[in-house]
Amino acid sequence: MSAAPPLLEVDDLTLRFRGLTAVDKVDLAVKEGEIFAVIGPNGAGKTSLFNAITGIYEPTEGRVLLDGKDLQKQPERANFYRWSIVGVIFGLLLATWVSDPNQLWSAVVKANYTNPKAGFELGHALSDLGAFLAAHPRIEFRAGRYYVTTSDGKSPFGSAKTREEAEAKRQAIPVLARLDVASAPIEERDGKVVILGDDGAVIDESPNRDIAMDRIKAAQDVSSQSTATVLKRLLVLILGAVVGFFGAMAIWRQTRRTPTSVTLRGIARTFQNIRLFHDMSATENVLVGMDRHLDVPHRFWSKTRLVQDFGPLVALGLVWLLFFAGLRFGLFGELLNSLLLLALLGGTLAWVVIILRRRFFTPTARRIESDARAEALELLRFVDLEDRADDLAKNLPYGDQRRLEIARALATRPRLLLLDEPAAGMNPSETVSLMKLIKDIRDRGITVLLIEHHMRVVMGISDRIAVLVYGKKIAEGTPEEIRNDKKVVEAYLGEEQLG
């Protein structure tokens, strides 16, 4: 029968800080349900090893596996979808910036809102938006006339009294651009010079032949400029999408192994220097550790919620329609429009806040909070701190702060608990109590990996021990084997430790 695979496997792990190698090709295999100790002199790389396992540092080389799976997240199909979406959005933003947002505003919004009575020409605005994105000539309203200009608004092509006439001039530009100046079908009719299309229809009128030929040349210039602008925007869009895609991927790569992701996988730790929230109570400190596995379910589509939540939304939607109709047809005065807009914005914001708050104040949410507090009190009872549940962390004795940090780590519901010098600063009686606590943790089905200098603790509770010196592992075995290893005695333990 084959042996069970290790819960935690550290394979050739190396951690370098520029020219300094803190951890040098360390191998560890921690079996489920055991207490495994890492010992060594100060500066041996023990805490650096813990930091590399828990995602505080990214290993220079090597792998860390939990249940045979690398703690470094591997890309999935969903990641590529997300990166692609980010890339497209970034490309669109960059292309919009290159296209000049001021010109976009003038072409789409400003040109279609002439006065409150006429309102906003939404249909024309959408048409102008498409024309602007395609770098087609656009229509501007200035001084009572409609001007046809290039997409950047710099080169006027002509003007008209009405929007329809200007639109006809704009539609004629691509047709004019296809004509050859030397052989263009230009005729004189009723004292005017006209330019004919392929079907014989009049597509433009001019006072004389020279101006007609200039119109054809101008149309060709506008058309070539539009093509160049489209190519420029398309190139920027593609480059922006590529930069956004790889930028999103680079950011994701930096989060492939983080303390958050490692905790979610089932690894928790304490620190050599106690890191509690000193102005929070013991119970609150433990509740912080539960954040990763607390979830508040919510149902938006119950009958009561449909009326309570979406009834106001429907009413707001109707008022919004009324507001836009008032702008379009000039139903209200400017002051009333302003007040109505402020009321609508406030009402919409209030509805969003109510929806978001409701998730956390439902009966289910209150029950989950009650269960979490009960679990926190049980953990405090487990580490013998039940009587200090309401005390601020900073007011606890040093040994109790150590125990509180262990309780907070246990609140994440780990499978593997890393303890970094848990006995540091404890007196003999506290040390004995800590040894019992660590064994009790193991009895709860939690594997323990600890760093410790206190040899009485290490030899008294460990199933196996690894010894690090200058970042290298020099020995591994049972407490008895480590006690009798000459290399370990010479490098770390010393004869006085064995007496």
C-alpha positions in Angstrom: 0.0 0.0 0.0 1.5 3.3 -1.1 2.1 6.0 1.5 -0.2 9.0 1.5 1.2 12.1 -0.3 2.4 15.0 1.9 0.0 17.8 2.7 2.7 20.4 2.1 5.6 19.9 -0.2 8.4 22.4 -0.7 10.5 21.5 -3.7 14.0 23.1 -4.2 12.8 26.4 -2.9 15.2 29.2 -3.2 14.8 32.8 -2.2 17.3 35.5 -3.1 17.5 39.2 -2.3 19.8 40.6 -4.9 23.1 39.0 -4.1 22.0 37.4 -0.8 20.5 33.9 -0.8 18.2 33.6 2.2 16.9 30.1 1.4 18.9 27.8 -0.7 17.2 24.8 -2.5 15.2 23.7 0.6 13.1 20.5 0.4 10.4 19.8 2.9 7.5 17.2 3.0 5.0 17.8 5.8 2.5 14.9 6.2 -1.1 15.6 7.2 -1.7 15.4 10.9 1.9 15.8 12.1 3.8 18.5 14.0 6.9 19.5 11.9 9.5 21.8 13.4 12.1 23.9 11.6 15.1 24.9 13.7 18.3 26.7 13.2 20.4 29.7 14.3 19.3 33.3 13.9 19.6 34.3 10.2 19.3 30.7 9.0 16.4 31.6 6.7 13.5 30.1 8.7 11.1 33.1 8.6 12.1 33.7 5.0 11.0 30.2 4.3 7.6 30.8 6.0 7.3 34.1 4.0 7.9 32.3 0.7 5.3 29.6 1.6 2.6 32.1 2.6 3.0 34.4 -0.3 4.7 37.4 1.4 7.7 36.8 -0.8 7.7 35.2 -4.3 10.3 32.3 -4.4 13.1 32.9 -6.8 13.1 29.2 -7.7 11.3 26.1 -6.7 7.7 25.2 -6.0 5.3 25.0 -3.0 2.5 22.5 -3.3 -0.5 21.9 -1.1 -2.2 18.5 -1.7 0.0 18.1 -4.8 -1.2 21.4 -6.3 1.0 24.4 -6.8 0.1 27.3 -4.5 0.9 29.6 -7.4 -2.4 29.9 -9.3 -2.4 28.7 -12.9 -4.2 30.7 -15.6 -7.7 29.5 -16.6 -9.9 30.3 -19.5 -11.8 32.9 -17.5 -8.5 34.8 -16.9 -8.0 35.1 -20.6 -11.5 36.4 -21.0 -11.0 39.0 -18.3 -7.6 40.1 -19.7 -9.2 40.5 -23.1 -12.1 42.6 -21.7 -9.6 44.8 -20.0 -7.5 45.1 -23.2 -10.6 46.1 -25.3 -11.6 48.7 -22.7 -8.1 50.1 -22.5 -7.8 50.2 -26.2 -11.2 52.0 -26.6 -10.1 54.6 -23.9 -6.8 55.1 -25.6 -8.4 55.5 -29.0 -10.9 58.0 -27.6 -8.1 60.0 -26.0 -6.2 60.0 -29.4 -9.5 61.1 -31.1 -9.7 64.1 -28.8 -12.7 63.9 -26.4 -13.4 67.6 -26.9 -14.0 67.0 -30.6 -16.2 64.0 -29.7 -18.3 66.2 -27.4 -18.6 68.9 -30.0 -19.5 66.5 -32.8 -22.0 64.4 -30.9 -23.5 66.5 -28.1 -22.9 70.1 -28.7 -23.9 69.9 -32.4 -27.3 68.3 -31.5 -28.4 70.6 -28.7 -29.2 74.0 -30.0 -31.7 75.4 -27.5 -34.0 74.1 -24.7 -37.1 74.3 -26.9 -35.6 72.2 -29.7 -34.2 69.7 -27.2 -31.5 67.1 -27.9 -31.6 65.4 -31.2 -30.8 61.8 -30.0 -31.2 60.2 -33.5 -28.8 62.7 -35.1 -26.4 62.3 -32.1 -26.1 58.5 -32.6 -25.6 59.0 -36.3 -22.9 61.6 -35.6 -21.2 59.3 -33.1 -20.9 56.6 -35.8 -19.6 59.2 -38.3 -17.0 60.5 -35.7 -15.8 57.0 -34.9 -15.4 56.2 -38.6 -13.6 59.6 -39.1 -16.2 60.7 -41.6 -16.9 64.4 -42.1 -19.2 65.8 -39.5 -21.8 68.5 -39.2 -21.3 71.5 -36.9 -23.9 74.2 -36.0 -22.3 77.6 -35.8 -23.9 81.1 -36.1 -27.2 79.8 -37.4 -25.8 77.6 -40.1 -24.8 74.0 -40.4 -21.2 73.5 -41.5 -19.8 70.2 -43.0 -16.2 69.8 -41.7 -13.5 67.1 -41.4 -13.7 64.8 -38.4 -11.3 67.1 -36.5 -13.5 70.2 -37.2 -10.7 72.1 -38.9 -11.5 72.1 -42.6 -15.0 73.3 -43.6 -16.3 71.7 -46.7 -19.4 73.7 -47.1 -22.5 75.1 -45.2 -26.2 74.9 -45.4 -29.3 76.5 -43.8 -30.8 73.2 -42.6 -29.6 70.0 -41.2 -31.0 68.0 -44.1 -29.1 70.1 -46.7 -25.9 69.7 -44.7 -26.5 66.0 -44.4 -26.8 65.8 -48.2 -23.5 67.6 -48.6 -21.9 65.2 -46.2 -23.3 62.2 -48.1 -21.9 63.6 -51.3 -18.3 63.8 -50.2 -17.5 60.0 -50.7 -19.1 60.2 -54.2 -17.1 63.3 -55.1 -13.9 61.8 -53.8 -14.2 58.9 -56.3 -14.3 61.3 -59.3 -11.3 62.1 -61.4 -10.7 65.9 -61.5 -9.7 65.9 -65.2 -12.6 63.8 -66.4 -15.3 64.7 -63.9 -18.9 65.0 -65.2 -19.3 68.7 -64.8 -22.1 70.6 -66.6 -23.7 74.0 -66.7 -27.4 74.1 -65.8 -29.5 77.2 -65.3 -26.5 79.4 -64.8 -24.8 77.1 -62.3 -22.1 74.5 -62.6 -23.2 71.0 -61.3 -21.3 67.9 -60.7 -23.1 64.7 -61.7 -22.9 61.2 -60.2 -22.7 57.9 -61.9 -26.5 57.8 -62.3 -26.6 61.3 -63.8 -28.0 62.8 -60.6 -26.7 66.2 -59.3 -24.5 65.7 -56.3 -23.2 69.2 -55.9 -23.6 72.7 -57.3 -20.9 75.5 -57.6 -20.8 79.1 -59.0 -18.2 78.1 -61.6 -16.1 75.2 -63.0 -12.9 76.1 -61.0 -14.8 76.0 -57.7 -16.4 72.7 -58.7 -13.0 71.2 -59.4 -11.8 72.5 -56.0 -14.8 70.8 -54.4 -13.7 67.5 -55.9 -10.1 68.0 -54.7 -11.3 69.0 -51.3 -13.5 65.8 -51.1 -10.5 63.7 -52.1 -8.4 65.3 -49.4 -11.2 64.8 -46.8 -11.6 61.2 -47.8 -7.8 60.5 -47.6 -7.7 62.2 -44.3 -10.6 60.1 -43.0 -8.8 56.9 -44.1 -5.6 58.0 -42.4 -7.5 58.9 -39.2 -9.3 55.6 -39.2 -6.0 53.7 -39.6 -4.4 55.7 -36.8 -7.3 55.1 -34.4 -7.4 51.4 -35.4 -3.7 51.1 -34.7 -4.0 52.8 -31.4 -7.0 50.6 -30.5 -5.0 47.4 -31.3 -1.9 48.6 -29.5 -4.0 49.7 -26.5 -5.8 46.3 -26.5 -2.4 44.5 -26.5 -1.0 46.7 -23.8 -4.2 46.3 -21.7 -4.2 42.6 -22.2 -0.6 42.0 -21.2 -0.8 44.7 -18.4 -3.8 42.9 -16.9 -1.9 39.6 -17.2 1.2 41.1 -15.6 -0.9 42.4 -12.6 -2.5 39.0 -12.3 0.9 37.3 -12.3 1.8 39.4 -9.3 -1.1 38.0 -7.4 -0.6 34.4 -8.3 0.7 33.6 -4.8 -0.4 36.2 -2.2 -1.3 35.9 1.5 -4.9 36.1 0.5 -4.9 33.3 -2.0 -2.7 31.1 0.2 -5.2 31.6 3.1 -8.1 30.7 0.9 -6.2 27.4 0.0 -6.1 26.5 3.7 -2.8 27.8 5.1 -2.7 30.2 8.1 0.2 31.6 10.1 1.3 33.6 13.1 4.3 35.9 13.1 7.6 36.2 15.0 6.6 39.7 16.1 3.0 39.8 17.2 0.7 41.5 14.7 -2.7 42.0 16.3 -5.2 44.9 15.9 -4.4 46.4 19.2 -7.4 48.7 19.5 -9.9 46.0 18.8 -11.2 43.5 21.3 -10.1 39.9 21.4 -13.4 38.8 19.8 -13.1 41.3 17.0 -9.5 40.2 16.3 -10.8 36.6 15.8 -13.7 37.8 13.7 -11.3 39.4 11.3 -9.8 36.0 10.6 -13.2 34.7 9.6 -13.7 37.2 6.8 -12.6 34.7 4.1 -15.3 32.2 4.8 -18.3 34.3 5.8 -20.8 34.9 3.1 -24.2 36.6 3.3 -26.6 35.0 0.8 -29.3 37.3 -0.6 -32.4 36.8 -2.8 -33.4 39.7 -5.0 -36.3 37.9 -6.7 -38.6 37.1 -3.8 -42.1 38.6 -4.0 -41.5 41.0 -1.2 -38.1 42.1 -2.6 -39.7 42.6 -6.0 -42.1 45.1 -4.6 -39.7 46.7 -2.1 -36.6 47.0 -4.3 -37.8 47.2 -7.9 -41.0 49.2 -7.3 -39.0 52.3 -6.5 -36.7 51.5 -9.4 -39.6 51.4 -11.9 -40.9 54.7 -10.4 -37.4 56.3 -10.8 -37.3 55.0 -14.4 -40.6 56.7 -15.3 -39.5 60.0 -13.7 -36.2 59.8 -15.7 -38.2 59.3 -18.9 -40.3 62.3 -18.0 -37.2 64.3 -17.3 -35.7 63.5 -20.7 -39.0 64.1 -22.4 -39.1 67.5 -20.8 -35.7 68.3 -22.1 -36.6 67.1 -25.6 -39.9 69.0 -25.9 -39.2 71.9 -23.6 -42.0 71.0 -21.1 -40.3 72.5 -18.0 -38.3 75.6 -17.3 -34.6 75.6 -16.6 -35.0 75.9 -12.8 -37.5 73.0 -12.7 -35.3 70.9 -14.9 -32.3 71.5 -12.5 -34.4 70.6 -9.4 -35.8 67.5 -11.0 -32.3 66.3 -12.0 -31.0 66.8 -8.5 -34.0 64.9 -7.1 -33.5 62.1 -9.5 -29.8 61.7 -8.8 -30.4 61.8 -5.1 -33.3 59.2 -5.4 -31.2 56.9 -7.6 -28.2 57.1 -5.2 -30.5 56.4 -2.2 -32.0 53.3 -4.0 -28.5 51.9 -4.7 -27.4 52.5 -1.0 -30.6 50.8 0.3 -30.0 47.8 -2.0 -26.4 47.4 -0.9 -27.1 47.9 2.8 -30.0 45.4 2.7 -27.6 42.5 2.0 -25.9 43.0 5.3 -28.9 43.7 7.5 -31.2 40.9 6.6 -32.3 38.2 9.2 -29.9 35.8 7.4 -27.0 38.3 7.7 -27.7 38.8 11.4 -27.8 35.1 12.0 -24.5 34.6 10.2 -23.0 37.3 12.4 -24.4 35.7 15.5 -22.9 32.3 14.4 -19.6 34.0 13.7 -19.4 35.5 17.2 -20.3 32.1 18.7 -17.5 30.5 16.7 -15.1 33.3 17.8 -16.0 32.7 21.5 -15.4 29.0 21.0 -11.9 29.6 19.6 -11.2 32.0 22.5 -12.3 29.2 24.9 -10.1 26.8 23.1 -7.0 29.0 23.7 -8.1 29.8 27.2 -9.0 33.4 26.6 -12.8 33.3 27.0 -12.7 35.6 30.1 -10.8 38.2 28.1 -13.1 38.2 25.1 -14.1 41.9 25.5 -10.6 43.2 26.4 -8.6 45.2 23.9 -5.7 43.2 22.4 -3.2 45.8 23.6 -4.3 45.3 27.3 -3.6 41.5 27.2 -0.5 40.0 28.7 2.2 39.0 26.3 1.5 35.3 26.5 -2.3 35.9 26.0 -1.5 38.0 22.9 0.4 35.0 21.5 -2.6 32.8 22.1 -5.0 35.4 20.6 -2.9 35.4 17.4 -3.2 31.7 17.2 -7.0 31.9 17.7 -7.2 34.5 14.9 -5.2 32.1 12.6 -7.5 29.2 13.5 -10.5 31.4 12.6 -9.5 31.1 8.9 -10.2 27.3 9.3 -6.8 26.2 8.0 -5.6 22.7 7.2 -2.0 23.8 7.8 -1.0 26.2 10.6 2.4 27.9 10.5 3.7 29.1 13.9 6.7 31.4 13.9 8.4 31.1 17.4 5.2 30.8 19.4 7.1 30.3 22.7 9.2 33.4 22.3 9.0 35.5 25.5 6.9 33.0 27.5 7.7 31.9 31.0 8.1 28.1 31.8 4.4 27.6 32.8 3.2 29.4 29.7 5.5 27.3 27.6 4.1 24.1 29.0 0.6 25.3 28.4 1.6 26.3 24.8 2.9 22.7 24.1 -0.5 21.3 25.2 -2.3 23.8 23.0 -0.2 22.9 19.9 -1.0 19.2 20.5 -4.7 20.1 20.9 -4.6 21.9 17.6 -3.1 18.8 15.9 -5.9 16.7 17.5 -8.4 19.0 15.8 -7.1 17.7 12.5 -4.8 20.7 11.7 -1.2 20.0 10.6 1.3 22.2 12.4 4.6 23.6 10.9 6.5 25.6 13.5 9.7 27.6 13.9 11.1 27.5 17.4 14.3 28.1 19.3 13.0 26.6 22.6 14.4 23.1 22.4 12.2 21.8 25.2 9.2 22.7 23.0 10.7 21.3 19.8 11.8 18.0 21.2 8.7 17.6 23.3 6.0 17.9 20.6 7.6 17.5 17.2 7.1 14.4 15.1 9.9 15.4 12.7 12.5 18.3 12.6 14.4 20.0 9.8 17.5 22.0 10.5 18.5 25.1 8.5 21.9 26.7 8.6 22.7 29.7 6.3 19.6 29.0 4.2 20.5 25.3 3.6 18.9 22.2 5.1 21.6 20.2 6.8 19.5 17.6 8.5 15.9 16.2 8.8 14.5 13.5 11.0 12.9 12.6 14.3 13.8 14.5 17.5 16.0 11.6 18.6 17.8 11.6 15.2 18.3 15.3 15.3 19.6 15.1 18.9 22.3 12.7 17.9 23.3 14.3 14.6 26.8 15.5 14.9 26.4 18.2 12.2 23.4 19.6 14.0 25.2 19.6 17.3 28.2 21.4 15.9 26.2 23.9 13.9 23.4 24.7 16.2 22.5 22.7 19.3 25.8 22.6 21.1 26.8 20.2 23.8 25.0 22.2 26.5 21.6 21.7 24.7 21.9 17.9 25.1 22.5 17.7 28.8 
